[in-house]
Amino acid sequence: MERQWINAANVVVALITNYGLRVIGAVAILIGGWIAARLIHTAIVRFCLRLPRIDRTITLFLANGARYAVLIFTVVAVLASFGIATTSIVAVLGATGLAIGLALQGTLSNLAAGIMIVLFRPFHVGDRIESGGIVGTVREINLFYSELDSDDNVRVVFPNGMLWGHIVKIPSRNDIERIELRFTRPLADDVGIAIERVKEIVARDQRITRAAEIGVDTVADASYILVARMWVPRADALQVHFDVNRAIKEEFQRRAPVAEQPRAAE
């Protein structure tokens, strides 16, 4: 009986000797990895905050990605300290990551596009953009998608891959906008007089910074199209469009010849 207790004590001592140091080493690795992950996270955040072009969204994405990568390597190192073969684990993780990447190929492309949009800022929140036939104001930019409010106040969700991989018009980036007005005139109407009338009305409007072109666009069998292109401040563009259209319509109507009344039969 006494010999059995001695053997059991020897086994316990051997286990403590063999695995005690490994447990202590594993705990030390965990603590060191956790501290390193926090330090790297803090360092990346502080570095990115010094660069005004890097958005907070991409800052947190990079910092969290680096922290999780350090924690994964820490777990692998802990397993290796206990003698567990980590080669197969790394291979399984690699295969799993490849399968997930193939399954989420479209999502990952949107993620990459979102990172590029946030990093290079081709447009900002509040800009008016046009893409894919949709015109609206940017309300939010995320890593995977962006949200726009269209002119009829409908929230439109755009995958970032469409905004980065396609042509995007940004009308709001410039303060001056060109508007185009079109008027249908009878073919018998004098072109020179019609153009002078339009020039007079355009010259009277102080909101118009410059009249680009005024002339005949197309000619039909019974009429021709008179086009007036002008540059106005973007904030006044819609109202100038309405006001000038009305003023020219009233001018043409006021100066139109009065048709002769038919004579009564004698």
C-alpha positions in Angstrom: 0.0 0.0 0.0 2.8 2.3 0.9 4.6 1.5 -2.3 1.4 2.5 -4.3 1.3 5.8 -2.6 4.9 6.4 -3.4 4.3 5.6 -7.1 1.3 7.9 -7.2 3.3 10.7 -5.6 6.0 10.2 -8.2 3.5 10.4 -11.0 2.0 13.6 -9.6 5.5 15.1 -9.2 6.3 14.1 -12.8 3.1 15.6 -14.1 3.7 18.8 -12.2 7.3 18.9 -13.5 6.4 18.2 -17.1 3.3 20.3 -17.4 3.6 22.8 -14.7 6.3 24.8 -16.5 4.2 24.5 -19.7 1.1 25.9 -18.0 3.2 28.7 -16.6 4.7 29.4 -20.0 1.3 29.2 -21.6 -0.1 31.7 -19.1 2.9 34.0 -19.8 2.3 33.7 -23.5 -1.4 34.6 -23.1 -0.7 37.6 -21.0 2.1 38.8 -23.3 0.0 38.3 -26.4 -3.0 40.1 -24.8 -0.8 43.1 -23.9 0.9 43.1 -27.3 -2.6 43.1 -29.0 -3.7 46.1 -26.9 -0.5 48.0 -27.6 -0.7 47.4 -31.3 -4.4 48.4 -31.4 -3.7 51.6 -29.5 -0.6 52.4 -31.7 -2.6 52.0 -35.0 -5.5 54.1 -33.7 -3.1 56.9 -32.6 -1.2 56.8 -35.9 -4.4 56.9 -38.0 -5.8 59.7 -36.0 -2.9 61.9 -37.0 -3.8 61.4 -40.7 -6.9 63.4 -41.5 -7.5 61.5 -44.8 -8.1 58.2 -42.9 -11.7 57.8 -41.7 -12.5 56.5 -38.2 -14.2 53.5 -39.8 -11.1 52.3 -41.6 -9.0 53.2 -38.5 -11.1 50.8 -36.3 -11.1 48.2 -39.0 -7.3 48.1 -39.2 -6.8 48.3 -35.5 -9.2 45.5 -34.7 -7.8 43.3 -37.6 -4.3 43.7 -36.2 -5.4 42.9 -32.7 -7.2 39.7 -33.7 -4.3 38.6 -35.8 -2.0 38.9 -32.7 -4.5 37.0 -30.6 -4.7 34.2 -33.1 -0.9 33.8 -33.2 -0.9 33.8 -29.4 -3.4 30.9 -29.3 -1.3 29.0 -31.8 1.9 29.6 -29.7 0.1 28.4 -26.6 -1.0 25.2 -28.4 2.6 24.7 -29.6 3.9 25.1 -26.0 1.9 22.0 -25.0 3.4 20.0 -27.9 0.2 20.1 -30.0 1.0 20.0 -33.7 -0.2 23.4 -35.0 0.7 22.6 -38.7 -2.6 20.9 -39.2 -4.5 23.6 -37.4 -3.0 26.3 -39.5 -3.8 24.2 -42.7 -7.4 23.9 -41.6 -7.7 27.6 -40.8 -6.1 28.4 -44.2 -8.5 26.1 -46.0 -11.5 27.5 -44.1 -10.4 31.1 -44.9 -10.1 30.2 -48.6 -13.5 28.7 -48.6 -15.1 31.6 -46.9 -13.3 34.0 -49.2 -14.6 32.2 -52.3 -18.2 32.1 -50.8 -18.0 35.8 -49.9 -16.2 37.0 -53.0 -18.8 39.8 -53.8 -18.9 40.9 -50.2 -15.1 41.0 -49.9 -15.0 43.1 -53.1 -17.5 45.6 -51.6 -15.3 45.6 -48.5 -12.2 46.4 -50.5 -14.1 49.1 -52.4 -15.3 50.6 -49.1 -11.8 50.8 -47.8 -10.6 52.6 -51.0 -13.6 55.0 -50.8 -12.9 55.8 -47.1 -9.2 56.1 -47.7 -9.1 58.2 -50.9 -12.5 60.1 -50.4 -13.6 60.6 -54.0 -16.8 61.9 -52.5 -17.9 62.8 -48.9 -21.1 62.7 -46.8 -23.4 65.4 -48.0 -22.2 65.4 -51.6 -24.7 65.1 -54.4 -23.7 62.2 -56.7 -25.0 60.3 -59.7 -24.3 56.7 -60.4 -26.1 53.8 -62.1 -29.0 56.2 -63.1 -29.6 57.2 -59.4 -29.1 60.8 -58.3 -29.0 61.6 -54.6 -27.2 63.0 -51.6 -24.7 60.8 -49.7 -25.9 60.2 -46.1 -23.6 57.5 -44.9 -20.5 55.6 -46.0 -19.8 52.2 -44.5 -17.2 49.6 -45.3 -19.6 47.4 -47.3 -22.3 49.9 -48.6 -23.2 53.5 -48.8 -26.6 55.2 -48.4 -28.0 57.9 -50.5 -31.2 60.0 -50.3 -32.7 60.5 -53.8 -34.5 63.6 -55.0 -37.9 62.1 -54.1 -36.6 61.4 -50.5 -36.1 57.6 -51.0 -33.2 56.0 -49.1 -31.0 54.1 -51.7 -28.4 51.5 -50.6 -25.4 51.2 -52.9 -22.9 48.4 -52.7 -19.5 50.1 -52.5 -18.3 47.9 -55.4 -20.7 49.8 -57.7 -19.5 53.2 -56.5 -15.8 52.3 -56.8 -15.9 50.3 -60.0 -18.2 52.6 -62.0 -18.3 56.2 -63.1 -19.6 58.5 -60.4 -20.7 62.1 -61.2 -20.4 64.6 -58.3 -22.3 67.7 -59.3 -22.1 69.3 -55.9 -18.3 69.4 -55.9 -18.4 72.7 -58.0 -20.3 75.8 -57.0 -21.3 76.8 -60.5 -23.7 74.8 -62.6 -24.8 75.0 -66.3 -28.5 74.9 -67.0 -30.1 74.5 -70.4 -33.4 76.0 -71.5 -35.2 75.0 -74.7 -38.0 76.9 -76.5 -40.0 75.9 -79.5 -40.6 78.7 -82.0 -42.7 78.8 -85.2 -40.6 78.4 -88.3 -41.7 81.8 -89.6 -40.5 83.5 -86.4 -37.4 85.7 -87.0 -34.4 83.9 -85.4 -32.3 87.0 -84.8 -35.2 88.8 -83.0 -35.9 85.7 -80.9 -32.3 85.4 -79.8 -32.1 89.1 -78.9 -35.2 88.7 -76.7 -33.6 85.8 -74.9 -30.4 87.7 -74.4 -32.2 90.7 -72.9 -34.0 88.5 -70.4 -30.8 86.6 -69.5 -28.9 89.9 -69.0 -31.5 91.2 -66.6 -31.2 88.2 -64.2 -28.3 89.0 -61.8 -28.1 85.4 -60.7 -26.8 84.3 -64.1 -23.0 84.6 -64.0 -22.4 83.9 -67.7 -24.5 83.1 -70.7 -22.6 80.3 -72.5 -24.5 79.9 -75.8 -27.9 81.0 -77.2 -28.8 79.6 -80.7 -30.9 77.3 -82.8 -30.5 73.6 -81.9 -32.8 71.8 -84.3 -35.1 72.7 -87.2 -38.4 70.9 -88.0 -41.0 71.3 -90.8 -43.1 73.9 -88.8 -40.8 75.0 -86.0 -37.3 75.3 -84.6 -35.8 74.7 -81.2 -34.1 77.7 -79.5 -31.5 76.7 -76.8 -30.1 78.9 -74.1 -27.2 77.6 -72.0 -26.1 79.6 -69.0 -24.0 79.3 -65.8 -25.6 80.0 -62.4 -24.8 79.3 -58.7 -25.8 75.7 -57.9 -28.0 76.8 -55.1 -30.1 79.0 -57.4 -30.1 76.7 -60.5 -33.6 75.3 -60.1 -35.2 78.6 -59.3 -33.4 80.3 -62.2 -34.6 77.6 -64.5 -38.2 78.3 -63.5 -37.9 82.1 -63.5 -36.2 82.5 -66.9 -38.5 80.0 -68.5 -41.5 82.0 -67.3 -40.0 85.4 -68.3 -39.1 84.3 -71.8 -42.5 82.7 -72.3 -44.2 85.9 -71.2 -41.9 88.0 -73.4 -42.7 85.9 -76.5 -46.4 86.0 -75.7 -46.4 89.8 -75.1 -44.6 90.6 -78.4 -46.5 88.0 -80.5 -48.5 89.6 -83.4 -52.2 89.8 -82.9 -54.1 87.7 -85.4 -56.5 89.5 -87.6 -60.1 88.9 -86.8 -62.2 87.5 -89.6 -64.5 90.0 -91.3 -68.2 89.5 -91.1 -70.0 88.6 -94.3 -71.7 91.6 -96.0 
